[in-house]
Amino acid sequence: MCIFCKIVNKEIPNNTVLENEEFLCFHDINPACKIHVLIIPKAHYDSFDVTPPSVMKGLTAFTHQVAEKLGVKQSGYRLITNIGNDGGQEVPHLHFHLLAGERVGRLVGEK
């Protein structure tokens, strides 16, 4: 069982921002920005590539709610998902990083 599934099952504590029956948002334990949260489906999908569009539709709506709750919908935020080894995915469970609360730096390779 992956670490995010253990968090969903309440085997590992987290600092929850928002939760519903299908999705969970919690603070990253190693934040890269003033606001750095992770948004995950409670059901396990290894990555974006294998997640059904119906789940992504719900995840999109949930992400809008997270941005509203964090008060960053107007000021802006960066939303990132990593896919596979070359994409930098460390946990094999679909998750989005929402970074906000300050000006987010350039992406790797961006000029």
Rosetta blueprint (number, residue, H / E / L):
1 M L
2 C L
3 I H
4 F H
5 C H
6 K H
7 I H
8 V H
9 N L
10 K L
11 E L
12 I L
13 P L
14 N L
15 N L
16 T E
17 V E
18 L E
19 E E
20 N L
21 E L
22 E L
23 F E
24 L E
25 C E
26 F E
27 H E
28 D L
29 I L
30 N L
31 P L
32 A L
33 C L
34 K L
35 I E
36 H E
37 V E
38 L E
39 I E
40 I E
41 P E
42 K L
43 A L
44 H L
45 Y L
46 D L
47 S L
48 F H
49 D H
50 V H
51 T L
52 P L
53 P H
54 S H
55 V H
56 M H
57 K H
58 G H
59 L H
60 T H
61 A H
62 F H
63 T H
64 H H
65 Q H
66 V H
67 A H
68 E H
69 K H
70 L H
71 G L
72 V L
73 K L
74 Q L
75 S L
76 G L
77 Y E
78 R E
79 L E
80 I E
81 T L
82 N L
83 I L
84 G L
85 N L
86 D L
87 G L
88 G L
89 Q L
90 E L
91 V L
92 P L
93 H L
94 L L
95 H L
96 F E
97 H E
98 L E
99 L E
100 A E
101 G L
102 E L
103 R L
104 V L
105 G L
106 R L
107 L L
108 V L
109 G L
110 E L
111 K L
